[in-house]
Amino acid sequence: MLNLTRQERQVILFLTLVALCGLGVDFITKKARPARGSIFLNAEIGKIELNSADMDLLLSVPGVGQKLAQRIIEYRSQQGGFKSTEELKNIKGITDYRFQKIKDAFVIRAGKEG
């Protein structure tokens, strides 16, 4: 075996620990970095599907109260679903101002009619 002095063993141990720390940091940075092309932002994430939302979901939108949520559900039933969010303006109580405040909370997906 090698006859190393205590100081030489300490240096080898120190260099080994530094190398392991470097490998650990390299591994973590590669795992933490998102892969290219894997980030996809969907503008509909977090929006409420207007043609299938229940009362509780509608009430979760700031500016939509109990009566307005009920009117939205009734309108949806009578019309066979919303074709666009612009139809919200046809509901009593939804002024242009209120429409501007709530329109971005909703989405209408193709093939989803209530």
N, CA, C and O atoms as CSV, one atom per row, in Angstrom:
chain,resi,resn,atom,element,x,y,z
A,1,MET,N,N,0.826,-1.176,0.000
A,1,MET,CA,C,0.000,0.000,0.000
A,1,MET,C,C,0.873,1.244,0.000
A,1,MET,O,O,2.091,1.177,0.167
A,2,LEU,N,N,0.226,2.361,-0.189
A,2,LEU,CA,C,0.966,3.617,-0.216
A,2,LEU,C,C,1.242,4.091,1.207
A,2,LEU,O,O,0.376,4.039,2.079
A,3,ASN,N,N,2.412,4.531,1.405
A,3,ASN,CA,C,2.759,5.124,2.698
A,3,ASN,C,C,2.648,6.638,2.567
A,3,ASN,O,O,3.562,7.316,2.096
A,4,LEU,N,N,1.478,7.151,3.005
A,4,LEU,CA,C,1.222,8.583,2.900
A,4,LEU,C,C,1.288,9.204,4.286
A,4,LEU,O,O,0.931,8.594,5.294
A,5,THR,N,N,1.749,10.413,4.290
A,5,THR,CA,C,1.768,11.134,5.565
A,5,THR,C,C,0.351,11.591,5.892
A,5,THR,O,O,-0.538,11.584,5.040
A,6,ARG,N,N,0.171,11.974,7.108
A,6,ARG,CA,C,-1.153,12.444,7.544
A,6,ARG,C,C,-1.600,13.655,6.721
A,6,ARG,O,O,-2.771,13.751,6.355
A,7,GLN,N,N,-0.706,14.555,6.435
A,7,GLN,CA,C,-1.024,15.749,5.658
A,7,GLN,C,C,-1.420,15.363,4.231
A,7,GLN,O,O,-2.346,15.962,3.684
A,8,GLU,N,N,-0.759,14.395,3.615
A,8,GLU,CA,C,-1.092,13.945,2.257
A,8,GLU,C,C,-2.477,13.294,2.240
A,8,GLU,O,O,-3.247,13.504,1.303
A,9,ARG,N,N,-2.794,12.515,3.259
A,9,ARG,CA,C,-4.131,11.898,3.337
A,9,ARG,C,C,-5.212,12.981,3.480
A,9,ARG,O,O,-6.283,12.868,2.884
A,10,GLN,N,N,-4.937,14.013,4.258
A,10,GLN,CA,C,-5.894,15.106,4.423
A,10,GLN,C,C,-6.117,15.847,3.110
A,10,GLN,O,O,-7.244,16.219,2.783
A,11,VAL,N,N,-5.038,16.059,2.359
A,11,VAL,CA,C,-5.156,16.734,1.064
A,11,VAL,C,C,-5.982,15.883,0.108
A,11,VAL,O,O,-6.852,16.407,-0.589
A,12,ILE,N,N,-5.722,14.577,0.064
A,12,ILE,CA,C,-6.481,13.684,-0.824
A,12,ILE,C,C,-7.951,13.658,-0.405
A,12,ILE,O,O,-8.837,13.705,-1.259
A,13,LEU,N,N,-8.213,13.585,0.871
A,13,LEU,CA,C,-9.591,13.601,1.362
A,13,LEU,C,C,-10.279,14.920,1.002
A,13,LEU,O,O,-11.433,14.916,0.573
A,14,PHE,N,N,-9.591,16.034,1.169
A,14,PHE,CA,C,-10.137,17.344,0.824
A,14,PHE,C,C,-10.465,17.416,-0.666
A,14,PHE,O,O,-11.555,17.852,-1.036
A,15,LEU,N,N,-9.544,16.996,-1.518
A,15,LEU,CA,C,-9.774,17.039,-2.968
A,15,LEU,C,C,-10.923,16.119,-3.370
A,15,LEU,O,O,-11.698,16.455,-4.265
A,16,THR,N,N,-11.041,14.977,-2.726
A,16,THR,CA,C,-12.144,14.052,-3.020
A,16,THR,C,C,-13.481,14.693,-2.646
A,16,THR,O,O,-14.443,14.610,-3.409
A,17,LEU,N,N,-13.543,15.328,-1.477
A,17,LEU,CA,C,-14.768,15.993,-1.050
A,17,LEU,C,C,-15.139,17.145,-1.979
A,17,LEU,O,O,-16.314,17.328,-2.296
A,18,VAL,N,N,-14.161,17.913,-2.413
A,18,VAL,CA,C,-14.417,19.019,-3.338
A,18,VAL,C,C,-14.971,18.472,-4.659
A,18,VAL,O,O,-15.916,19.029,-5.217
A,19,ALA,N,N,-14.379,17.383,-5.155
A,19,ALA,CA,C,-14.843,16.780,-6.405
A,19,ALA,C,C,-16.273,16.272,-6.260
A,19,ALA,O,O,-17.086,16.460,-7.165
A,20,LEU,N,N,-16.590,15.634,-5.140
A,20,LEU,CA,C,-17.957,15.143,-4.913
A,20,LEU,C,C,-18.956,16.288,-4.806
A,20,LEU,O,O,-20.069,16.199,-5.324
A,21,CYS,N,N,-18.562,17.344,-4.144
A,21,CYS,CA,C,-19.449,18.528,-4.067
A,21,CYS,C,C,-19.692,19.106,-5.452
A,21,CYS,O,O,-20.816,19.482,-5.783
A,22,GLY,N,N,-18.653,19.176,-6.254
A,22,GLY,CA,C,-18.795,19.675,-7.621
A,22,GLY,C,C,-19.727,18.810,-8.446
A,22,GLY,O,O,-20.545,19.325,-9.208
A,23,LEU,N,N,-19.611,17.492,-8.298
A,23,LEU,CA,C,-20.519,16.583,-9.009
A,23,LEU,C,C,-21.961,16.767,-8.535
A,23,LEU,O,O,-22.900,16.729,-9.329
A,24,GLY,N,N,-22.113,16.966,-7.237
A,24,GLY,CA,C,-23.456,17.186,-6.698
A,24,GLY,C,C,-24.085,18.460,-7.225
A,24,GLY,O,O,-25.256,18.469,-7.605
A,25,VAL,N,N,-23.321,19.523,-7.247
A,25,VAL,CA,C,-23.826,20.800,-7.768
A,25,VAL,C,C,-24.159,20.665,-9.256
A,25,VAL,O,O,-25.190,21.166,-9.704
A,26,ASP,N,N,-23.321,20.012,-10.001
A,26,ASP,CA,C,-23.565,19.798,-11.430
A,26,ASP,C,C,-24.854,19.005,-11.642
A,26,ASP,O,O,-25.663,19.351,-12.503
A,27,PHE,N,N,-25.042,17.953,-10.866
A,27,PHE,CA,C,-26.239,17.119,-10.975
A,27,PHE,C,C,-27.496,17.924,-10.669
A,27,PHE,O,O,-28.488,17.849,-11.395
A,28,ILE,N,N,-27.443,18.696,-9.580
A,28,ILE,CA,C,-28.614,19.480,-9.184
A,28,ILE,C,C,-28.958,20.538,-10.225
A,28,ILE,O,O,-30.132,20.739,-10.538
A,29,THR,N,N,-27.951,21.213,-10.763
A,29,THR,CA,C,-28.247,22.251,-11.755
A,29,THR,C,C,-28.802,21.662,-13.039
A,29,THR,O,O,-29.620,22.298,-13.703
A,30,LYS,N,N,-28.380,20.474,-13.398
A,30,LYS,CA,C,-28.933,19.838,-14.602
A,30,LYS,C,C,-30.360,19.373,-14.365
A,30,LYS,O,O,-31.189,19.446,-15.272
A,31,LYS,N,N,-30.658,18.900,-13.168
A,31,LYS,CA,C,-32.017,18.446,-12.853
A,31,LYS,C,C,-32.971,19.625,-12.684
A,31,LYS,O,O,-34.143,19.535,-13.051
A,32,ALA,N,N,-32.477,20.721,-12.135
A,32,ALA,CA,C,-33.334,21.871,-11.869
A,32,ALA,C,C,-33.621,22.678,-13.127
A,32,ALA,O,O,-34.631,23.380,-13.189
A,33,ARG,N,N,-32.766,22.594,-14.113
A,33,ARG,CA,C,-32.932,23.352,-15.345
A,33,ARG,C,C,-33.991,22.674,-16.212
A,33,ARG,O,O,-33.871,21.482,-16.495
A,34,PRO,N,N,-35.016,23.393,-16.635
A,34,PRO,CA,C,-36.027,22.773,-17.483
A,34,PRO,C,C,-35.443,22.407,-18.839
A,34,PRO,O,O,-34.584,23.107,-19.375
A,35,ALA,N,N,-35.919,21.315,-19.370
A,35,ALA,CA,C,-35.466,20.887,-20.690
A,35,ALA,C,C,-35.981,21.865,-21.734
A,35,ALA,O,O,-37.079,22.406,-21.601
A,36,ARG,N,N,-35.208,22.085,-22.744
A,36,ARG,CA,C,-35.636,23.007,-23.804
A,36,ARG,C,C,-36.853,22.450,-24.502
A,36,ARG,O,O,-36.934,21.261,-24.811
A,37,GLY,N,N,-37.800,23.340,-24.744
A,37,GLY,CA,C,-39.001,22.948,-25.457
A,37,GLY,C,C,-40.048,22.285,-24.574
A,37,GLY,O,O,-41.132,21.953,-25.053
A,38,SER,N,N,-39.750,22.087,-23.309
A,38,SER,CA,C,-40.726,21.430,-22.459
A,38,SER,C,C,-41.664,22.418,-21.782
A,38,SER,O,O,-42.663,22.014,-21.186
A,39,ILE,N,N,-41.357,23.699,-21.864
A,39,ILE,CA,C,-42.222,24.695,-21.257
A,39,ILE,C,C,-43.276,25.094,-22.283
A,39,ILE,O,O,-42.958,25.560,-23.378
A,40,PHE,N,N,-44.531,24.901,-21.906
A,40,PHE,CA,C,-45.638,25.220,-22.782
A,40,PHE,C,C,-46.650,26.014,-21.968
A,40,PHE,O,O,-47.244,25.493,-21.023
A,41,LEU,N,N,-46.839,27.234,-22.325
A,41,LEU,CA,C,-47.796,28.067,-21.614
A,41,LEU,C,C,-49.138,27.997,-22.322
A,41,LEU,O,O,-49.248,28.296,-23.511
A,42,ASN,N,N,-50.133,27.607,-21.587
A,42,ASN,CA,C,-51.468,27.504,-22.129
A,42,ASN,C,C,-52.294,28.648,-21.557
A,42,ASN,O,O,-52.444,28.769,-20.341
A,43,ALA,N,N,-52.817,29.468,-22.424
A,43,ALA,CA,C,-53.570,30.638,-21.979
A,43,ALA,C,C,-54.870,30.248,-21.283
A,43,ALA,O,O,-55.475,31.080,-20.607
A,44,GLU,N,N,-55.311,28.996,-21.435
A,44,GLU,CA,C,-56.559,28.567,-20.834
A,44,GLU,C,C,-56.384,27.981,-19.436
A,44,GLU,O,O,-57.374,27.707,-18.758
A,45,ILE,N,N,-55.160,27.788,-19.000
A,45,ILE,CA,C,-54.932,27.218,-17.678
A,45,ILE,C,C,-55.450,28.178,-16.622
A,45,ILE,O,O,-55.153,29.373,-16.654
A,46,GLY,N,N,-56.214,27.657,-15.700
A,46,GLY,CA,C,-56.757,28.464,-14.620
A,46,GLY,C,C,-58.058,29.165,-14.951
A,46,GLY,O,O,-58.641,29.828,-14.094
A,47,LYS,N,N,-58.521,29.027,-16.188
A,47,LYS,CA,C,-59.782,29.656,-16.570
A,47,LYS,C,C,-60.926,28.672,-16.369
A,47,LYS,O,O,-60.733,27.456,-16.378
A,48,ILE,N,N,-62.099,29.212,-16.192
A,48,ILE,CA,C,-63.296,28.412,-15.945
A,48,ILE,C,C,-64.031,28.190,-17.257
A,48,ILE,O,O,-64.304,29.131,-18.003
A,49,GLU,N,N,-64.345,26.929,-17.523
A,49,GLU,CA,C,-65.070,26.582,-18.743
A,49,GLU,C,C,-66.527,27.002,-18.537
A,49,GLU,O,O,-67.239,26.439,-17.706
A,50,LEU,N,N,-66.945,27.984,-19.297
A,50,LEU,CA,C,-68.248,28.627,-19.100
A,50,LEU,C,C,-69.421,27.687,-19.336
A,50,LEU,O,O,-70.467,27.845,-18.707
A,51,ASN,N,N,-69.272,26.721,-20.219
A,51,ASN,CA,C,-70.380,25.830,-20.538
A,51,ASN,C,C,-70.509,24.641,-19.598
A,51,ASN,O,O,-71.454,23.862,-19.728
A,52,SER,N,N,-69.603,24.483,-18.671
A,52,SER,CA,C,-69.722,23.358,-17.739
A,52,SER,C,C,-69.541,23.764,-16.279
A,52,SER,O,O,-69.626,22.916,-15.390
A,53,ALA,N,N,-69.295,25.032,-16.023
A,53,ALA,CA,C,-69.054,25.495,-14.650
A,53,ALA,C,C,-70.312,25.369,-13.799
A,53,ALA,O,O,-71.410,25.719,-14.231
A,54,ASP,N,N,-70.132,24.863,-12.587
A,54,ASP,CA,C,-71.252,24.807,-11.656
A,54,ASP,C,C,-71.315,26.109,-10.855
A,54,ASP,O,O,-70.498,27.011,-11.039
A,55,MET,N,N,-72.284,26.184,-9.981
A,55,MET,CA,C,-72.513,27.397,-9.196
A,55,MET,C,C,-71.261,27.789,-8.397
A,55,MET,O,O,-70.877,28.958,-8.378
A,56,ASP,N,N,-70.632,26.814,-7.743
A,56,ASP,CA,C,-69.463,27.115,-6.916
A,56,ASP,C,C,-68.318,27.698,-7.732
A,56,ASP,O,O,-67.657,28.636,-7.288
A,57,LEU,N,N,-68.078,27.154,-8.920
A,57,LEU,CA,C,-67.010,27.690,-9.766
A,57,LEU,C,C,-67.322,29.109,-10.217
A,57,LEU,O,O,-66.448,29.976,-10.221
A,58,LEU,N,N,-68.556,29.334,-10.590
A,58,LEU,CA,C,-68.936,30.682,-11.016
A,58,LEU,C,C,-68.789,31.676,-9.862
A,58,LEU,O,O,-68.357,32.810,-10.069
A,59,LEU,N,N,-69.145,31.256,-8.663
A,59,LEU,CA,C,-69.035,32.133,-7.503
A,59,LEU,C,C,-67.587,32.424,-7.127
A,59,LEU,O,O,-67.315,33.385,-6.408
A,60,SER,N,N,-66.666,31.612,-7.602
A,60,SER,CA,C,-65.252,31.843,-7.290
A,60,SER,C,C,-64.653,32.989,-8.101
A,60,SER,O,O,-63.537,33.429,-7.826
A,61,VAL,N,N,-65.386,33.467,-9.089
A,61,VAL,CA,C,-64.912,34.583,-9.915
A,61,VAL,C,C,-65.260,35.899,-9.222
A,61,VAL,O,O,-66.430,36.155,-8.937
A,62,PRO,N,N,-64.259,36.734,-8.948
A,62,PRO,CA,C,-64.550,38.038,-8.347
A,62,PRO,C,C,-65.480,38.841,-9.245
A,62,PRO,O,O,-65.216,39.014,-10.435
A,63,GLY,N,N,-66.574,39.331,-8.662
A,63,GLY,CA,C,-67.545,40.099,-9.433
A,63,GLY,C,C,-68.778,39.294,-9.805
A,63,GLY,O,O,-69.739,39.846,-10.342
A,64,VAL,N,N,-68.762,37.988,-9.525
A,64,VAL,CA,C,-69.921,37.139,-9.805
A,64,VAL,C,C,-70.507,36.703,-8.469
A,64,VAL,O,O,-69.880,35.987,-7.688
A,65,GLY,N,N,-71.735,37.162,-8.237
A,65,GLY,CA,C,-72.433,36.800,-7.008
A,65,GLY,C,C,-73.449,35.701,-7.270
A,65,GLY,O,O,-73.528,35.159,-8.373
A,66,GLN,N,N,-74.221,35.382,-6.247
A,66,GLN,CA,C,-75.209,34.300,-6.307
A,66,GLN,C,C,-76.215,34.497,-7.435
A,66,GLN,O,O,-76.449,33.586,-8.229
A,67,LYS,N,N,-76.814,35.692,-7.506
A,67,LYS,CA,C,-77.837,35.952,-8.533
A,67,LYS,C,C,-77.246,35.891,-9.934
A,67,LYS,O,O,-77.843,35.314,-10.842
A,68,LEU,N,N,-76.076,36.487,-10.105
A,68,LEU,CA,C,-75.452,36.503,-11.427
A,68,LEU,C,C,-75.047,35.097,-11.855
A,68,LEU,O,O,-75.215,34.731,-13.018
A,69,ALA,N,N,-74.524,34.319,-10.938
A,69,ALA,CA,C,-74.156,32.934,-11.262
A,69,ALA,C,C,-75.395,32.154,-11.694
A,69,ALA,O,O,-75.340,31.381,-12.651
A,70,GLN,N,N,-76.510,32.352,-10.993
A,70,GLN,CA,C,-77.751,31.666,-11.350
A,70,GLN,C,C,-78.220,32.096,-12.737
A,70,GLN,O,O,-78.678,31.266,-13.522
A,71,ARG,N,N,-78.110,33.392,-13.042
A,71,ARG,CA,C,-78.513,33.877,-14.366
A,71,ARG,C,C,-77.623,33.299,-15.466
A,71,ARG,O,O,-78.105,32.988,-16.555
A,72,ILE,N,N,-76.331,33.155,-15.184
A,72,ILE,CA,C,-75.423,32.559,-16.173
A,72,ILE,C,C,-75.836,31.122,-16.456
A,72,ILE,O,O,-75.880,30.707,-17.614
A,73,ILE,N,N,-76.135,30.365,-15.420
A,73,ILE,CA,C,-76.538,28.969,-15.599
A,73,ILE,C,C,-77.862,28.881,-16.357
A,73,ILE,O,O,-78.016,28.035,-17.237
A,74,GLU,N,N,-78.813,29.747,-16.022
A,74,GLU,CA,C,-80.100,29.758,-16.715
A,74,GLU,C,C,-79.935,30.117,-18.188
A,74,GLU,O,O,-80.525,29.476,-19.058
A,75,TYR,N,N,-79.141,31.133,-18.463
A,75,TYR,CA,C,-78.890,31.541,-19.851
A,75,TYR,C,C,-78.272,30.392,-20.633
A,75,TYR,O,O,-78.675,30.106,-21.760
A,76,ARG,N,N,-77.292,29.740,-20.026
A,76,ARG,CA,C,-76.614,28.622,-20.676
A,76,ARG,C,C,-77.611,27.513,-21.009
A,76,ARG,O,O,-77.555,26.937,-22.096
A,77,SER,N,N,-78.513,27.214,-20.094
A,77,SER,CA,C,-79.513,26.168,-20.330
A,77,SER,C,C,-80.477,26.559,-21.440
A,77,SER,O,O,-80.804,25.744,-22.303
A,78,GLN,N,N,-80.932,27.815,-21.414
A,78,GLN,CA,C,-81.897,28.278,-22.417
A,78,GLN,C,C,-81.297,28.354,-23.815
A,78,GLN,O,O,-81.975,28.057,-24.799
A,79,GLN,N,N,-80.036,28.747,-23.909
A,79,GLN,CA,C,-79.398,28.957,-25.209
A,79,GLN,C,C,-78.662,27.726,-25.729
A,79,GLN,O,O,-78.174,27.728,-26.859
A,80,GLY,N,N,-78.581,26.686,-24.923
A,80,GLY,CA,C,-77.843,25.495,-25.336
A,80,GLY,C,C,-76.340,25.680,-25.238
A,80,GLY,O,O,-75.579,25.025,-25.949
A,81,GLY,N,N,-75.920,26.563,-24.366
A,81,GLY,CA,C,-74.493,26.802,-24.158
A,81,GLY,C,C,-74.040,28.112,-24.767
A,81,GLY,O,O,-74.718,28.703,-25.608
A,82,PHE,N,N,-72.886,28.544,-24.324
A,82,PHE,CA,C,-72.293,29.779,-24.831
A,82,PHE,C,C,-71.442,29.467,-26.056
A,82,PHE,O,O,-70.718,28.471,-26.090
A,83,LYS,N,N,-71.539,30.325,-27.048
A,83,LYS,CA,C,-70.679,30.203,-28.235
A,83,LYS,C,C,-69.431,31.070,-28.079
A,83,LYS,O,O,-68.371,30.763,-28.623
A,84,SER,N,N,-69.582,32.170,-27.316
A,84,SER,CA,C,-68.445,33.049,-27.031
A,84,SER,C,C,-68.684,33.725,-25.693
A,84,SER,O,O,-69.815,33.805,-25.214
A,85,THR,N,N,-67.606,34.209,-25.101
A,85,THR,CA,C,-67.744,34.899,-23.821
A,85,THR,C,C,-68.497,36.219,-23.982
A,85,THR,O,O,-69.039,36.748,-23.011
A,86,GLU,N,N,-68.531,36.751,-25.201
A,86,GLU,CA,C,-69.263,38.001,-25.464
A,86,GLU,C,C,-70.744,37.861,-25.119
A,86,GLU,O,O,-71.409,38.853,-24.819
A,87,GLU,N,N,-71.258,36.632,-25.160
A,87,GLU,CA,C,-72.669,36.408,-24.839
A,87,GLU,C,C,-72.985,36.736,-23.388
A,87,GLU,O,O,-74.151,36.913,-23.036
A,88,LEU,N,N,-71.972,36.820,-22.550
A,88,LEU,CA,C,-72.217,37.188,-21.158
A,88,LEU,C,C,-72.888,38.556,-21.062
A,88,LEU,O,O,-73.611,38.835,-20.105
A,89,LYS,N,N,-72.646,39.406,-22.058
A,89,LYS,CA,C,-73.250,40.743,-22.072
A,89,LYS,C,C,-74.766,40.676,-22.203
A,89,LYS,O,O,-75.452,41.646,-21.877
A,90,ASN,N,N,-75.305,39.549,-22.674
A,90,ASN,CA,C,-76.743,39.387,-22.834
A,90,ASN,C,C,-77.442,39.087,-21.512
A,90,ASN,O,O,-78.672,39.055,-21.461
A,91,ILE,N,N,-76.687,38.869,-20.455
A,91,ILE,CA,C,-77.256,38.494,-19.165
A,91,ILE,C,C,-77.496,39.742,-18.333
A,91,ILE,O,O,-76.630,40.609,-18.218
A,92,LYS,N,N,-78.697,39.816,-17.751
A,92,LYS,CA,C,-79.061,40.949,-16.907
A,92,LYS,C,C,-78.058,41.064,-15.761
A,92,LYS,O,O,-77.767,40.084,-15.075
A,93,GLY,N,N,-77.540,42.261,-15.566
A,93,GLY,CA,C,-76.598,42.508,-14.485
A,93,GLY,C,C,-75.144,42.556,-14.938
A,93,GLY,O,O,-74.266,42.949,-14.171
A,94,ILE,N,N,-74.886,42.157,-16.181
A,94,ILE,CA,C,-73.518,42.217,-16.686
A,94,ILE,C,C,-73.391,43.434,-17.585
A,94,ILE,O,O,-73.750,43.406,-18.762
A,95,THR,N,N,-72.880,44.482,-17.008
A,95,THR,CA,C,-72.637,45.715,-17.741
A,95,THR,C,C,-71.314,45.581,-18.496
A,95,THR,O,O,-70.586,44.605,-18.317
A,96,ASP,N,N,-71.014,46.553,-19.327
A,96,ASP,CA,C,-69.725,46.534,-20.037
A,96,ASP,C,C,-68.568,46.530,-19.049
A,96,ASP,O,O,-67.566,45.842,-19.249
A,97,TYR,N,N,-68.718,47.310,-17.976
A,97,TYR,CA,C,-67.671,47.375,-16.960
A,97,TYR,C,C,-67.465,46.016,-16.291
A,97,TYR,O,O,-66.334,45.547,-16.158
A,98,ARG,N,N,-68.549,45.397,-15.877
A,98,ARG,CA,C,-68.441,44.091,-15.216
A,98,ARG,C,C,-67.909,43.043,-16.194
A,98,ARG,O,O,-67.107,42.187,-15.820
A,99,PHE,N,N,-68.355,43.114,-17.431
A,99,PHE,CA,C,-67.861,42.169,-18.434
A,99,PHE,C,C,-66.346,42.271,-18.572
A,99,PHE,O,O,-65.655,41.254,-18.642
A,100,GLN,N,N,-65.832,43.493,-18.610
A,100,GLN,CA,C,-64.380,43.678,-18.722
A,100,GLN,C,C,-63.647,43.076,-17.523
A,100,GLN,O,O,-62.533,42.572,-17.662
A,101,LYS,N,N,-64.270,43.129,-16.350
A,101,LYS,CA,C,-63.647,42.590,-15.145
A,101,LYS,C,C,-63.655,41.065,-15.103
A,101,LYS,O,O,-62.721,40.462,-14.574
A,102,ILE,N,N,-64.695,40.427,-15.652
A,102,ILE,CA,C,-64.831,38.974,-15.493
A,102,ILE,C,C,-64.497,38.158,-16.735
A,102,ILE,O,O,-64.302,36.947,-16.632
A,103,LYS,N,N,-64.425,38.779,-17.892
A,103,LYS,CA,C,-64.291,38.020,-19.135
A,103,LYS,C,C,-63.045,37.137,-19.180
A,103,LYS,O,O,-63.088,36.043,-19.744
A,104,ASP,N,N,-61.939,37.593,-18.597
A,104,ASP,CA,C,-60.703,36.824,-18.661
A,104,ASP,C,C,-60.699,35.610,-17.736
A,104,ASP,O,O,-59.781,34.791,-17.790
A,105,ALA,N,N,-61.709,35.491,-16.896
A,105,ALA,CA,C,-61.793,34.336,-16.002
A,105,ALA,C,C,-62.396,33.128,-16.706
A,105,ALA,O,O,-62.329,32.010,-16.196
A,106,PHE,N,N,-62.988,33.354,-17.882
A,106,PHE,CA,C,-63.727,32.285,-18.558
A,106,PHE,C,C,-63.098,31.894,-19.891
A,106,PHE,O,O,-62.382,32.666,-20.529
A,107,VAL,N,N,-63.397,30.674,-20.272
A,107,VAL,CA,C,-62.995,30.155,-21.559
A,107,VAL,C,C,-64.115,29.260,-22.081
A,107,VAL,O,O,-64.858,28.658,-21.306
A,108,ILE,N,N,-64.222,29.185,-23.380
A,108,ILE,CA,C,-65.156,28.258,-24.005
A,108,ILE,C,C,-64.352,27.332,-24.888
A,108,ILE,O,O,-63.720,27.763,-25.852
A,109,ARG,N,N,-64.382,26.079,-24.558
A,109,ARG,CA,C,-63.612,25.084,-25.319
A,109,ARG,C,C,-64.507,24.446,-26.370
A,109,ARG,O,O,-65.699,24.240,-26.143
A,110,ALA,N,N,-63.933,24.140,-27.503
A,110,ALA,CA,C,-64.688,23.527,-28.597
A,110,ALA,C,C,-65.277,22.198,-28.130
A,110,ALA,O,O,-64.613,21.409,-27.457
A,111,GLY,N,N,-66.538,21.967,-28.501
A,111,GLY,CA,C,-67.167,20.711,-28.190
A,111,GLY,C,C,-67.721,20.637,-26.777
A,111,GLY,O,O,-68.182,19.578,-26.351
A,112,LYS,N,N,-67.684,21.729,-26.052
A,112,LYS,CA,C,-68.205,21.746,-24.669
A,112,LYS,C,C,-69.442,22.618,-24.628
A,112,LYS,O,O,-69.343,23.842,-24.538
A,113,GLU,N,N,-70.562,22.018,-24.691
A,113,GLU,CA,C,-71.796,22.767,-24.554
A,113,GLU,C,C,-72.640,22.118,-23.477
A,113,GLU,O,O,-72.701,20.894,-23.360
A,114,GLY,N,N,-73.290,22.962,-22.695
A,114,GLY,CA,C,-74.004,22.500,-21.532
A,114,GLY,C,C,-75.388,22.095,-21.777
A,114,GLY,O,O,-76.084,21.685,-20.848
